[in-house]
Amino acid sequence: MALSDPEPKVETTPLEPAIAASKRKPLFFALGAAVLLVGAGYGAYEVLVGAQHVSTDNAYVGADVAQVTPLVAGAVTSVRVGDTASVKRGDVLITLDDADARLAVSEAEAELARAKRRTGQAIATSGSLAAQVSAREADIARARAGVAEARSSLAKAEIDLRRRQALLVSGAVSGEELSSATNAAAAARANLAAAEAALAQANSERTSAQSQLAANEALVRGTTIDTNPEVRAARARLDTARLLLARTVVRAPVDGVVARRQVQVGQRVAPGAPLMAIVPVNQLYVDANFKEGQLAKVRPGQPVELTSDLYGDDVVYHGRVAGFAGGTGAAFAVIPAQNASGNWIKIVQRLPVRVTLDPRELAKHPLRVGLSMEATIDTSEGH
């Protein structure tokens, strides 16, 4: 096997390395200048823009979810909505058996009618009792006249008796006449006693009539049938019965979307039992959990730009800082950290910042509770 011929040796002149080095120097200078420009640009961005913004991807959509609970007990007769259904405030969600409530309304209506009749009767009775008092006054006047007449008759009978007693010695009158005069005087005394008793009875009857009138007036004085306390109490019971009847229909408390429906037809529910939730999707907010070192310049009212993982960077939401939570997540944890323990390790804490969203943007690009967001706050405004 023949050996290959050796490669020819290339000879270089002493000037070629110098020429190559001279060509590389401009490249190094250009690279260095580019690095300096990039660094200067980044530094300028951090000073002018980056230092005025704080961002976090630890942000989530939230809402004040309305819990739907019944105010009265009853058996469910119909369920009008299911999960994901959109509802308006006042829409019927659930109906309960209202038979007992309707009977209670009927009973309360009857009781109100009875109260009005009793009050009308009491007002009419006051007029009748006032007439009785007037009649008793007339009886008293007649009795007083009878007493005066009886006293006059007694005085005349006593004078006649004394005259006949004086003439009895002289024999001018007979014993029979004296006896008649004596009897007449006794009868006059009896008539006076009877007249005085009639006057006392008339006074007593007037007092009784006045007491009955006063007692009846205490019930109706200063009131009409509609303003009488008994009637108002009966009307209040009727209003309560009607309210309980209305509460057998459970309505949506807010506009939103139904979630966590956990009630079925035929189920008997108790007051306060959770039936479903209504998420107000047009009143959502974002809780952005910023590190404590990022919040030195953050103030309520500053503008916030947000993007969601749902729509990506193409959809930008605009909001405002509404306020700060009262404590960090660790402070309100079910089992809070024991920072006073001996094996303590410092951990950077995050504080929830509430961000309100533009309702028009929410209507155009709907969100749901719990979705992930990225938030950037412009701290240059309001600082």
Order of alpha helices (4+ residues) and beta strands (2+ residues): alpha-beta-beta-beta-beta-beta-alpha-alpha-alpha-beta-beta-beta-beta-beta-beta-beta-beta-alpha-beta
